[in-house]
Amino acid sequence: MKRFKEMVATGASLFVLGMPACADKAMAQETGLNADSAADIIVTARRRDESLQDVPLTMQAVTSQEIEKLNLREFREIQALVPGLSLGQEPNGVATRATLRGVAFDANASGNNGTIEFYMNEAPITAAILFQSMFDVGQIEVLRGPQGTLRGRASPSGSITVTTHKPDLSEVGATMIGTVNSWGDANGQAALNIPLVQDRLGIRLAGVIDETDDNRIRSLNDDARPSRRTQGGRLSVRAEPIDGLTLDASYTQTIRHAATFLQSESLDYADPTAAPSPIALTPKDRVSVMYTPFTFRQSFTVWNWAAQWQVLGQSLNYVGSHNKQRYTSLQPNDLGAALPSTAPEEFLDAGQVSATSPTQTNHEVRLSSDQRIAGIFDYVVGAMWNKLNNPTVLDIQTPVFVGSTANPLLVNHTEVERFGGSHERSFFGNVTAHLGDATEISGGVRRIRYHTTGGLISGGVSIPAADEDRTLRATIYSASIKHNFTRDLMAYASFGTSWRPGSGSNPVQLRNQSQPYGLLASLYYPAPEKSKSYELGVKSQWLGGRLRVNATVFHQTFDNFAYAAPNIFYIADVGGSVGVRSITTLTVGVPAKVNGAELEISGTPTPGWNIGATMSYAKGTINNATIPCNPYSGIPTAGQIFEASGGEQVSVCEVDSVRAGPSAPFTATVQSEYTAPIGAGIDGYLRGLTSIYGKSQNDPVNPIDDISAYALVNLYAGVRADDGAWDIGFYAKNLFDTDKVLSRGSTAPVSGASVAGGVPPVSRYRVISMTPQREIGLTARFAIGSR
């Protein structure tokens, strides 16, 4: 607690950096963290250009200037700027995690239908494509609360849109950014803008090369170094052949190779009743015991194209996209060195080899008003078509021993093929009535038809229980009212519903099960999730725009919220052969609710000094629910599962008032920047960013994985040209090297080995994850012409 107080005090100290500088307002706006210029940030939250401060919903815009100033090189780093948002990715590089407003999106639970929807250049996109090294990003918008009557796909908790830089049609320009750090990591980015036909046609080329030591966790049992290398490039084209017609297209490709180890700690470190491990490991050791690393290769190809035709006071828009993904990965079986190191190398390196090649295509057309009808009404109507194909082939490698792990027999290979996809069609409309200059009332609706198919083949045998052919229909609504009491004081109220299909991931997780019955059979395809949300908000500016205060309160309820129970043991009945298996997640629909509030305060006390704080409290709880669980001590036998479950293949527990997501209910960020001229055309700057996280709870039935409050402090200092032509700066992320365990498995990881006539090996270690280690580095940026 003392360390936490020190972190908060350090963050608060950023408010009192330096003395007032002699600088004009233009310089303050250019160098600030948007504290006095938020009203000038243009967003497209309601599918038209509006000032951020005028939009009647809670959202944050992360501009390209902020991305560069705060050295955000990975997409998930934007969570440091958006309280309540948590982003993460599994070591296999495929599954992603995102939490917003108290509820979680886990790709293992929700597949392609998350509680948050992601977009690139206005087109829906798989989250994993964005969880790469960011480059040439124009703006990121984080919208909170139900979305879907205006944008893409229905999402109950919010949406995140990424817009890349568009070509400038009038001026040649180039930008180069380089970053190196004390760990030996390096990141290089460049962009070149060329107008081919003045004011009519232009192109933009951009690219990135990023090399790091990934999570920097080394293994005691493998000499390989963790590594991650990303290469990416983008070609963007913009044309305005005639007045009123704009055409955009882009092609993006990124390729990432990675090798990573999961961190280990002794099983008895957090649970003194457990047997001690051969080598005592604590979280501060930051090491692994894996025999071989997770490895994966990702290749993403994304085509975006769009057209806008403004004619007769109307705007006709079309947005299209097509993306291809290629994953190959090795997920080792033995995460905790349960097998003896004397086992043959192919036994120690055995794991699950995955090859996934999804494709997704999206088309959306909409018609909207550029000029109000009868001076009162704005409208948007449109249709969306989205198709996803997601084939996956797995090679499940199982080491087989006889009697004990001293007698290796063979490594058994089982091929599993999962095929299928989804096809979504929807129609939507929204009307806004402007009642005078101060009041507007808006309402929207979207009608959805969702069809999903799937099948599973394991070891050459089709699994009937995993067959899927579902057609689902739903209608979602939204309504809001906004009133401007003055030019600088606005209040709004909104209501929204949302929907998403029940998870289709359970059949894949239960791929070793050929004869499910009773409770387990009923869990294969949970019912669709439905939600309702209510929100009240106030947005205001004071002192001539130098102070901004925005506040929101909200309440949201869920039916069949997709909860992913982690690391569940169950009885697998494969062709009459009964055995105990463990799966990463088992998803069920549960009732849930979220209550919360958000507050944003920012201002410019003096020219050259900007400060801002954003706070979020969102407590999502699961109420009176039945969830899969592990009421055992250690790894259970089939008999123990039968006894605990009353003859079922999986055990369940009754829970009430437990968290609906692993993120802390309270989070906050504090930003401050002070800039002063130090020479002719040269400014010096000092920036700070403090991210504060309150107490949080992970798995409700895991007593050792709760997280106490902590804070992370980043510091930036440097010099720059007052016209933005160059910038050279030093940075320190996690300045005080805060060590905090963020996740902790309730049990030791299972080795995945089979011991005929004996007992499977048990690890004496558990898997954990921690806050990133301190990073100190140097960044240089140079630009000419258009940026």
C-alpha positions in Angstrom: 0.0 0.0 0.0 2.9 2.3 0.8 4.3 1.7 -2.8 0.9 2.5 -4.2 0.6 5.8 -2.3 4.1 6.7 -3.6 2.9 6.1 -7.2 -0.2 8.2 -6.8 1.9 11.0 -5.2 4.2 10.9 -8.1 1.4 11.1 -10.6 -0.1 14.0 -8.7 3.2 15.8 -8.7 2.9 16.0 -12.5 0.3 18.7 -12.0 2.9 21.1 -10.7 5.6 20.8 -13.2 7.6 24.0 -13.7 6.8 27.7 -14.0 4.5 29.4 -16.5 6.1 29.8 -19.9 6.0 32.7 -22.3 4.1 31.1 -25.2 1.1 32.1 -27.3 -2.1 30.1 -27.5 -1.2 28.5 -30.8 1.9 26.9 -29.3 -0.1 25.7 -26.3 -2.6 24.0 -28.6 0.1 22.4 -30.7 2.1 21.0 -27.7 -0.7 20.1 -25.3 -2.3 16.8 -24.6 -5.6 18.1 -26.1 -6.5 19.7 -22.8 -7.6 23.0 -24.4 -8.3 21.8 -27.9 -10.7 18.8 -27.3 -13.5 20.9 -28.9 -11.4 21.0 -32.0 -10.9 17.2 -32.3 -13.2 15.9 -35.0 -14.7 12.5 -34.5 -17.1 10.3 -36.5 -18.9 8.5 -33.6 -22.3 9.3 -35.2 -21.2 8.7 -38.8 -20.7 12.4 -39.4 -18.0 14.8 -38.5 -18.5 16.4 -35.1 -16.6 18.0 -32.4 -15.6 15.5 -29.6 -17.2 17.8 -27.0 -20.5 17.9 -28.9 -21.2 14.2 -29.1 -23.8 13.0 -26.6 -22.0 9.9 -25.5 -18.9 8.9 -23.6 -15.9 8.5 -25.8 -12.2 9.2 -26.0 -10.2 10.1 -29.1 -6.5 9.1 -29.1 -4.9 11.3 -31.8 -1.8 10.6 -33.8 0.0 13.3 -31.9 -0.7 11.5 -28.6 0.4 8.2 -30.0 3.8 9.7 -31.0 4.2 11.8 -27.8 3.6 8.9 -25.5 5.6 6.4 -27.6 2.6 4.0 -28.1 4.0 1.3 -30.4 1.6 -1.6 -29.7 -2.2 -1.3 -30.0 -2.8 -2.6 -26.5 -0.9 0.3 -25.0 -3.8 2.7 -25.6 -5.3 1.2 -22.5 -3.0 3.5 -20.6 -5.0 6.5 -21.9 -8.5 5.0 -21.6 -9.5 4.2 -18.0 -11.7 1.1 -17.8 -10.3 -0.4 -21.0 -8.1 -3.5 -20.7 -6.5 -5.1 -23.7 -4.4 -8.3 -23.9 -3.4 -11.2 -26.2 -2.7 -14.8 -25.5 0.8 -16.2 -26.0 -0.5 -18.1 -29.1 -1.0 -14.8 -30.8 -4.5 -15.7 -31.8 -6.9 -15.1 -28.9 -7.4 -11.5 -27.6 -8.9 -10.1 -24.5 -10.6 -6.8 -24.1 -12.6 -5.3 -21.2 -14.6 -2.1 -21.2 -17.2 -0.9 -18.7 -16.8 -3.8 -16.4 -17.4 -6.8 -18.7 -14.8 -8.8 -20.6 -14.3 -9.9 -24.2 -12.3 -13.1 -24.5 -11.8 -14.6 -27.9 -11.8 -18.1 -26.3 -15.3 -17.3 -25.1 -16.8 -15.0 -27.7 -15.0 -15.9 -30.9 -15.7 -13.2 -33.5 -18.6 -11.7 -31.5 -17.0 -9.7 -28.7 -18.6 -7.3 -26.2 -16.4 -4.8 -28.0 -16.3 -4.5 -31.8 -13.1 -3.4 -33.6 -13.0 -1.4 -36.8 -10.3 -0.3 -39.2 -11.2 2.6 -41.5 -14.8 2.1 -40.6 -15.0 -1.6 -41.5 -15.3 -4.4 -38.9 -12.1 -6.3 -38.3 -10.9 -9.2 -36.2 -9.2 -7.8 -33.0 -6.0 -9.8 -33.5 -5.2 -7.8 -36.7 -5.1 -4.6 -34.6 -3.0 -6.2 -31.8 0.1 -5.6 -33.8 2.7 -2.8 -34.0 0.9 0.4 -34.8 2.1 2.6 -37.6 0.8 5.6 -39.5 -2.4 5.8 -37.4 -4.4 9.0 -37.8 -6.8 8.6 -34.9 -8.3 5.9 -32.5 -11.8 6.4 -31.1 -13.1 4.5 -28.1 -16.9 4.6 -27.8 -18.4 3.4 -24.6 -21.8 1.7 -24.2 -24.0 -0.2 -26.7 -23.2 0.4 -30.4 -24.8 -0.8 -33.6 -27.7 1.3 -34.7 -25.2 3.5 -36.5 -22.0 1.5 -36.8 -21.2 -1.9 -38.1 -22.1 -4.8 -35.8 -24.0 -4.8 -32.5 -21.7 -4.5 -29.5 -22.9 -4.2 -25.9 -19.9 -2.5 -24.2 -18.5 -0.3 -26.9 -16.5 -0.1 -30.1 -12.9 0.9 -31.0 -12.2 2.4 -34.4 -8.8 2.9 -35.9 -8.4 5.3 -38.8 -5.1 5.3 -40.8 -3.6 8.4 -42.3 -5.1 9.4 -45.6 -3.0 10.8 -48.4 -2.7 14.6 -48.7 -3.6 15.7 -52.2 -1.8 19.0 -52.2 1.6 18.7 -50.5 4.5 16.3 -50.6 5.6 15.0 -47.1 7.6 12.5 -45.2 8.0 11.3 -41.7 10.5 9.1 -40.0 10.4 7.8 -36.4 13.0 5.7 -34.6 13.0 4.2 -31.1 15.6 2.2 -29.2 15.7 1.1 -25.6 18.0 -0.3 -22.9 16.7 -3.8 -23.6 18.0 -3.7 -27.2 14.5 -3.3 -28.7 14.2 -1.2 -31.8 11.3 0.2 -33.7 11.4 2.1 -37.0 8.5 3.8 -38.8 8.4 5.8 -42.0 5.7 7.4 -44.2 5.9 9.2 -47.6 3.1 11.2 -49.1 3.0 12.1 -52.8 0.3 14.1 -54.7 0.3 12.5 -58.1 -2.3 15.0 -59.6 -2.5 18.2 -57.6 -5.7 18.3 -55.5 -7.1 15.2 -57.3 -5.0 12.1 -56.7 -2.4 11.1 -54.1 -0.7 8.1 -52.5 0.8 7.4 -49.2 3.4 4.7 -48.4 4.0 3.7 -44.8 5.9 0.9 -43.0 7.2 -0.4 -39.7 9.9 -2.7 -38.5 9.8 -3.7 -34.8 12.1 -6.1 -33.0 11.8 -6.8 -29.2 12.6 -9.4 -26.6 8.8 -9.9 -26.2 7.9 -10.3 -22.5 11.6 -10.7 -21.6 10.9 -13.9 -19.7 13.8 -16.5 -20.0 13.5 -20.2 -19.2 15.5 -22.2 -16.8 15.1 -25.2 -19.1 15.7 -23.7 -22.5 18.5 -21.4 -23.8 16.3 -19.8 -26.4 15.7 -16.0 -26.0 12.2 -14.7 -26.2 11.7 -12.6 -29.3 9.2 -10.8 -31.4 9.7 -9.3 -34.9 7.0 -7.4 -36.8 7.2 -6.0 -40.3 4.4 -4.1 -41.8 3.6 -1.9 -44.8 0.6 0.1 -46.2 -0.2 1.7 -49.5 -3.1 4.2 -49.4 -4.7 6.0 -52.3 -7.1 8.9 -52.3 -8.8 10.4 -55.4 -11.2 13.3 -55.8 -11.9 13.1 -59.5 -14.8 15.5 -59.4 -16.1 17.9 -56.7 -18.2 16.0 -54.2 -16.8 12.5 -54.9 -14.0 11.0 -52.8 -12.5 7.6 -53.3 -10.2 5.9 -50.8 -8.4 2.6 -50.9 -5.6 1.0 -48.9 -3.7 -2.3 -48.7 -2.0 -3.3 -45.5 0.2 -6.3 -44.7 1.8 -7.2 -41.4 3.9 -10.3 -40.6 4.9 -11.2 -37.0 7.1 -13.9 -35.7 7.3 -14.5 -31.9 8.8 -16.9 -29.4 7.7 -16.5 -25.8 7.9 -18.2 -22.4 5.2 -18.0 -19.8 6.4 -16.9 -16.4 6.4 -19.5 -13.5 6.3 -19.3 -9.8 6.6 -22.1 -7.2 3.2 -23.7 -6.4 3.7 -23.1 -2.7 4.5 -19.3 -3.1 0.8 -18.2 -3.0 -0.5 -21.4 -1.5 1.7 -22.6 1.4 -0.3 -25.9 1.7 1.1 -27.0 -1.7 4.2 -29.1 -2.0 7.5 -27.2 -2.6 9.0 -27.0 -6.0 12.4 -28.3 -7.0 13.7 -24.8 -7.4 12.0 -22.0 -5.4 10.7 -19.3 -7.8 9.1 -16.0 -6.8 7.4 -13.5 -9.1 10.3 -11.1 -8.9 12.5 -13.8 -10.5 10.6 -13.3 -13.8 11.6 -16.7 -15.2 9.9 -19.7 -16.8 10.4 -23.5 -16.5 9.1 -24.4 -19.9 11.2 -26.8 -22.0 10.2 -25.1 -25.2 8.7 -21.7 -26.0 5.3 -20.7 -27.5 6.1 -19.9 -31.1 3.8 -18.4 -33.7 3.8 -16.7 -37.1 1.0 -14.3 -38.1 0.4 -12.9 -41.5 -2.4 -10.3 -42.0 -3.5 -8.8 -45.3 -6.2 -6.2 -45.3 -7.9 -4.4 -48.2 -10.0 -1.3 -47.4 -12.0 0.7 -49.9 -14.5 3.5 -49.5 -16.4 6.0 -51.6 -18.4 9.1 -50.7 -20.6 11.0 -53.1 -22.1 14.3 -51.8 -24.9 15.4 -54.1 -28.2 17.3 -53.7 -27.6 17.8 -50.0 -27.2 14.1 -49.4 -24.2 11.8 -48.8 -24.0 8.3 -50.3 -21.3 6.3 -48.6 -19.9 2.8 -49.3 -17.3 1.0 -47.2 -15.8 -2.3 -48.1 -13.1 -4.5 -46.7 -11.5 -7.9 -47.1 -8.9 -9.5 -44.9 -7.0 -12.7 -44.9 -5.2 -14.1 -41.8 -2.7 -16.9 -41.6 -1.6 -18.3 -38.2 0.7 -21.1 -37.4 1.6 -21.7 -33.8 3.1 -24.3 -31.4 1.6 -24.3 -27.9 3.7 -26.6 -25.7 1.9 -29.1 -23.5 4.2 -28.9 -20.6 4.0 -25.3 -19.2 5.3 -26.3 -15.8 8.1 -28.8 -16.3 6.0 -31.7 -15.1 7.8 -34.2 -17.2 11.4 -35.2 -16.2 14.1 -33.4 -18.1 15.5 -36.9 -19.0 12.5 -37.6 -21.3 13.2 -37.6 -25.1 13.3 -34.2 -26.7 10.2 -34.9 -28.8 8.3 -35.6 -25.6 9.4 -32.4 -24.0 8.7 -30.3 -27.1 5.2 -31.9 -27.8 2.3 -29.5 -28.0 -0.6 -28.3 -30.1 0.3 -27.2 -33.6 -2.4 -24.9 -35.0 -2.9 -23.7 -38.5 -5.7 -21.1 -39.0 -6.6 -19.3 -42.2 -9.7 -17.1 -41.6 -11.1 -14.7 -44.2 -13.6 -11.9 -43.6 -15.4 -9.7 -46.1 -17.6 -6.7 -45.3 -19.8 -4.4 -47.3 -21.8 -1.4 -46.0 -23.7 1.2 -47.9 -25.5 4.1 -46.3 -27.4 7.2 -47.3 -27.4 10.2 -45.0 -28.3 13.9 -45.0 -25.7 16.6 -45.4 -28.4 19.3 -45.0 -31.3 19.0 -42.6 -34.6 18.1 -44.0 -37.1 20.9 -43.3 -34.4 22.5 -41.3 -35.1 19.9 -38.5 -34.2 16.3 -39.4 -30.9 14.5 -40.0 -31.1 10.8 -41.0 -28.9 7.8 -41.8 -30.2 4.6 -43.4 -28.1 1.7 -44.6 -27.4 -2.0 -44.9 -24.4 -4.2 -43.9 -23.2 -7.6 -45.2 -20.5 -9.4 -43.3 -19.1 -12.9 -44.0 -16.5 -14.8 -42.1 -14.9 -18.2 -42.9 -12.7 -19.6 -40.2 -11.1 -23.0 -40.9 -8.6 -24.4 -38.4 -6.5 -27.5 -38.4 -4.8 -28.8 -35.1 -2.2 -31.4 -34.6 -2.6 -32.5 -30.9 0.6 -34.2 -29.8 0.3 -36.4 -26.7 3.4 -38.0 -25.1 2.5 -41.5 -24.0 4.3 -43.3 -21.2 3.9 -46.8 -19.7 3.6 -47.2 -16.0 5.5 -44.0 -15.2 7.3 -41.1 -17.0 10.5 -43.2 -16.8 9.2 -45.3 -19.7 8.4 -43.3 -22.8 6.5 -45.1 -25.5 5.5 -42.7 -28.3 4.1 -39.3 -29.1 0.6 -39.7 -30.4 -0.7 -37.3 -33.1 -4.4 -36.5 -33.4 -5.6 -34.2 -36.2 -8.5 -32.0 -35.4 -10.2 -30.0 -38.1 -12.7 -27.2 -37.3 -14.6 -25.6 -40.2 -17.4 -23.2 -40.6 -18.2 -19.5 -40.4 -20.8 -16.9 -40.1 -22.9 -14.7 -42.4 -24.5 -11.5 -41.0 -26.9 -9.2 -42.8 -28.5 -6.2 -41.2 -30.5 -3.0 -42.0 -30.3 0.1 -39.9 -31.7 3.6 -39.6 -31.3 6.6 -37.4 -33.2 9.9 -37.3 -32.3 13.0 -35.3 -34.7 15.9 -34.8 -33.2 19.3 -34.0 -35.7 21.3 -31.9 -34.4 24.8 -32.1 -30.7 25.4 -31.6 -30.4 23.8 -28.2 -32.2 20.4 -28.2 -32.0 17.3 -30.3 -33.8 13.9 -30.0 -32.4 10.9 -31.8 -33.5 7.3 -32.3 -32.2 4.3 -34.2 -32.9 0.7 -35.0 -31.0 -2.2 -36.6 -32.5 -5.5 -37.7 -30.0 -8.4 -37.7 -30.1 -11.8 -39.4 -27.1 -14.0 -38.3 -26.4 -17.4 -39.7 -23.6 -19.6 -38.4 -22.4 -23.1 -39.5 -19.7 -25.4 -38.2 -18.4 -28.9 -37.9 -15.6 -30.8 -36.2 -13.5 -33.8 -37.2 -11.2 -35.4 -34.7 -8.8 -38.2 -35.6 -10.7 -38.6 -38.9 -14.0 -39.1 -37.1 -16.8 -36.5 -37.3 -18.1 -35.3 -34.0 -21.9 -34.9 -34.3 -22.3 -32.9 -31.1 -20.2 -30.1 -32.6 -22.3 -29.7 -35.7 -23.7 -26.2 -36.0 -26.3 -24.7 -38.3 -28.1 -21.8 -36.5 -30.1 -18.9 -37.9 -30.7 -16.1 -35.4 -32.6 -12.9 -35.7 -32.6 -9.8 -33.5 -33.6 -6.2 -33.4 -31.7 -3.6 -31.3 -32.7 0.0 -30.5 -31.2 3.2 -29.3 -32.6 6.6 -28.3 -31.1 9.8 -26.9 -31.9 13.4 -26.0 -29.4 16.2 -25.8 -29.8 19.8 -24.6 -27.4 22.6 -24.7 -28.1 25.0 -21.7 -25.4 27.3 -23.0 -22.7 27.0 -25.7 -20.4 25.4 -23.1 -22.8 23.3 -21.0 -24.6 20.2 -22.5 -26.5 17.4 -20.9 -27.8 14.2 -22.4 -29.6 11.0 -21.6 -29.5 7.8 -23.7 -30.9 4.3 -23.8 -29.6 1.4 -25.9 -30.1 -2.3 -26.4 -27.6 -4.8 -27.8 -27.3 -8.4 -28.8 -24.7 -11.0 -29.8 -25.0 -14.7 -30.6 -24.1 -17.2 -28.0 -20.6 -18.5 -28.1 -19.6 -21.2 -30.6 -16.2 -21.9 -29.1 -17.3 -24.6 -26.6 -17.4 -27.4 -29.3 -13.8 -26.6 -30.2 -12.7 -26.6 -26.5 -14.5 -29.9 -26.0 -13.0 -31.5 -29.2 -11.9 -34.6 -27.2 -15.5 -35.3 -26.3 -17.4 -37.6 -28.6 -20.3 -38.6 -26.3 -21.5 -35.6 -24.2 -24.7 -36.0 -22.2 -26.7 -34.1 -19.6 -25.3 -30.8 -18.4 -22.2 -30.9 -20.7 -24.3 -31.5 -23.8 -26.5 -28.5 -22.9 -23.5 -26.2 -22.8 -22.3 -26.6 -26.4 -24.2 -23.6 -27.7 -25.3 -21.0 -25.1 -28.4 -18.8 -25.9 -27.8 -15.4 -27.4 -26.9 -12.5 -25.1 -29.2 -9.5 -24.7 -28.5 -6.3 -22.8 -30.1 -2.9 -22.0 -28.2 0.2 -21.0 -29.1 3.6 -19.5 -26.8 6.6 -19.4 -26.9 10.2 -18.2 -24.1 12.6 -19.0 -22.9 16.2 -18.8 -20.2 17.9 -20.9 -19.0 21.4 -20.0 -16.3 24.0 -20.6 -15.4 26.8 -18.3 -13.0 29.8 -18.1 -13.3 30.5 -21.7 -12.5 26.9 -22.7 -9.4 26.5 -20.5 -11.2 24.0 -18.2 -13.2 21.0 -19.4 -15.4 18.8 -17.1 -17.4 15.8 -18.4 -19.2 13.3 -16.3 -21.3 10.2 -16.9 -23.3 7.7 -14.9 -24.7 4.4 -16.4 -26.5 1.2 -15.6 -26.5 -1.9 -17.9 -28.1 -5.3 -17.5 -27.3 -8.6 -19.3 -29.2 -11.7 -20.0 -27.0 -14.7 -20.9 -23.8 -12.7 -20.6 -20.9 -14.9 -22.1 -18.8 -15.8 -19.1 -15.7 -17.9 -19.7 -15.0 -20.2 -16.8 -11.2 -20.8 -16.9 -9.2 -24.1 -16.8 -12.1 -26.5 -16.2 -11.6 -30.2 -15.7 -14.2 -32.5 -17.2 -14.8 -36.2 -18.0 -14.1 -36.9 -21.6 -15.9 -40.0 -23.0 -14.2 -40.8 -26.3 -15.6 -43.9 -27.9 -16.3 -45.4 -24.5 -12.8 -44.6 -23.1 -13.3 -42.4 -20.1 -10.6 -39.9 -19.0 -10.1 -36.6 -17.3 -9.3 -33.6 -19.5 -8.7 -29.9 -18.9 -9.8 -27.1 -21.2 -8.8 -23.4 -21.3 -12.3 -22.0 -21.0 -15.9 -23.3 -20.9 -18.4 -20.6 -21.7 -21.9 -20.3 -20.2 -24.6 -17.6 -20.3 -25.2 -15.9 -17.0 -27.2 -12.9 -15.7 -25.0 -9.8 -15.1 -25.2 -6.1 -14.5 -22.9 -3.1 -14.5 -23.1 0.1 -12.6 -20.6 2.9 -13.2 -19.5 6.4 -13.5 -16.9 8.3 -15.6 -15.3 11.7 -15.0 -13.0 13.7 -17.2 -11.3 16.9 -16.1 -8.6 18.8 -18.1 -7.4 22.3 -18.5 -4.6 24.7 -19.3 -3.6 26.6 -16.1 -1.0 28.7 -18.0 0.2 28.8 -21.6 2.5 25.9 -22.2 1.2 23.8 -19.3 -1.7 21.3 -19.9 -3.1 18.8 -17.3 -5.8 16.2 -17.5 -7.3 13.4 -15.5 -9.8 10.8 -16.5 -11.4 8.4 -14.1 -13.7 5.4 -14.5 -15.6 3.2 -12.1 -17.5 0.3 -13.6 -18.4 -2.7 -11.4 -19.7 -5.6 -13.5 -21.2 -8.4 -11.4 -22.6 -11.8 -12.1 -25.7 -12.5 -10.0 -27.3 -15.8 -9.0 -25.5 -17.8 -11.6 -24.4 -21.4 -12.2 -20.9 -21.6 -13.7 -18.5 -24.5 -14.4 -15.9 -24.8 -11.6 -13.2 -27.0 -10.0 -14.3 -27.8 -6.5 -11.3 -30.1 -6.1 -7.9 -30.1 -4.4 -5.4 -30.5 -7.3 -6.1 -32.5 -10.4 -9.3 -34.7 -9.9 -10.0 -38.3 -10.9 -13.1 -39.2 -12.9 -14.6 -40.6 -9.7 -14.1 -37.3 -7.9 -15.7 -35.4 -10.8 -18.7 -37.8 -10.8 -19.1 -37.5 -7.0 -18.8 -33.7 -7.0 -21.2 -33.2 -9.9 -23.8 -35.8 -9.1 -23.0 -38.0 -12.0 -22.4 -35.3 -14.6 -19.2 -34.8 -16.7 -18.4 -31.4 -15.3 -18.9 -29.7 -11.9 -20.7 -26.4 -11.4 -20.9 -23.9 -8.6 -23.5 -21.4 -7.6 -22.1 -17.9 -7.4 -23.5 -14.5 -6.7 -22.2 -10.9 -6.9 -18.9 -11.9 -8.4 -17.0 -9.8 -11.0 -18.1 -10.1 -14.7 -14.6 -9.1 -15.8 -11.0 -9.3 -14.5 -10.3 -5.5 -14.7 -10.3 -3.3 -11.7 -13.6 -1.5 -11.1 -11.7 1.8 -10.5 -9.1 3.0 -13.0 -7.7 6.5 -13.7 -5.1 8.3 -15.8 -3.4 11.5 -15.1 -1.5 13.3 -17.9 0.5 16.5 -17.8 2.8 18.3 -20.2 4.9 21.5 -19.8 6.5 23.1 -22.8 8.8 26.1 -22.9 11.0 27.8 -25.5 14.7 27.1 -24.9 16.2 28.6 -28.0 15.4 30.0 -31.4 12.7 27.8 -32.8 13.3 25.1 -30.2 11.1 24.0 -27.3 11.8 21.8 -24.4 9.2 19.6 -22.9 8.4 17.4 -19.9 5.5 15.0 -20.0 4.1 12.5 -17.5 1.5 9.8 -17.7 0.3 7.9 -14.6 -2.2 5.0 -14.9 -3.9 4.0 -11.6 -5.6 0.6 -11.1 -7.7 -0.2 -8.1 -8.2 -3.6 -6.6 -9.5 -6.3 -9.0 -10.7 -9.9 -8.9 -10.0 -12.5 -11.6 -11.6 -15.9 -11.4 -14.4 -15.8 -8.7 -13.6 -19.3 -7.5 -9.8 -18.8 -7.4 -8.8 -17.3 -4.0 -5.2 -16.5 -4.9 -5.5 -14.5 -8.1 -6.9 -11.2 -6.8 -4.9 -8.1 -7.5 -4.2 -5.2 -5.1 -4.2 -1.6 -6.2 -1.1 -0.3 -8.1 0.0 2.5 -10.4 2.3 2.8 -13.4 4.2 6.0 -14.1 5.7 7.0 -17.5 8.0 10.0 -17.9 9.0 11.8 -21.2 11.4 14.6 -21.7 13.1 16.1 -24.8 13.4 19.0 -27.3 11.5 19.7 -30.4 11.2 22.2 -33.2 8.4 24.6 -32.5 6.9 23.8 -36.0 7.0 20.0 -35.3 9.7 19.3 -37.9 11.7 17.2 -35.5 11.6 15.8 -32.0 14.2 14.0 -29.9 13.1 12.7 -26.6 13.9 10.3 -23.7 11.3 8.2 -22.1 10.9 5.8 -19.1 7.9 3.5 -19.0 7.1 2.0 -15.6 9.5 4.5 -14.2 9.5 3.0 -10.7 9.7 -0.7 -12.0 6.5 -1.7 -10.3 6.2 -5.5 -9.9 2.6 -6.7 -9.7 1.2 -10.1 -10.5 -1.7 -9.6 -12.8 -2.9 -13.2 -13.2 -2.2 -16.4 -11.3 -3.5 -19.9 -12.2 -5.5 -21.7 -9.4 -3.7 -25.0 -10.1 -0.5 -26.3 -11.7 -0.7 -26.5 -15.5 -1.4 -30.0 -16.8 1.4 -31.6 -18.8 -0.8 -33.1 -21.5 0.9 -36.4 -21.2 -0.8 -39.8 -20.9 0.6 -42.5 -18.5 -0.9 -45.9 -19.3 -1.3 -47.8 -16.0 0.1 -44.9 -14.0 -0.6 -41.4 -12.8 0.0 -38.4 -15.1 2.8 -36.1 -13.9 2.0 -33.0 -11.9 3.9 -29.8 -12.0 5.2 -28.0 -8.9 4.9 -24.6 -10.6 2.0 -22.4 -11.7 1.7 -19.9 -14.5 1.5 -16.2 -13.8 1.7 -12.9 -15.6 3.1 -9.5 -14.4 3.3 -5.9 -15.2 5.9 -5.1 -17.8 9.4 -4.3 -16.6 10.8 -0.8 -16.6 11.7 0.4 -20.1 14.1 3.3 -20.8 14.6 4.5 -24.3 15.2 7.2 -26.9 12.9 8.3 -29.7 13.7 10.6 -32.6 11.1 12.0 -35.1 11.7 14.0 -38.3 9.1 15.3 -40.7 8.9 17.5 -43.8 5.9 18.8 -45.7 2.6 17.2 -45.0 2.6 15.0 -42.0 
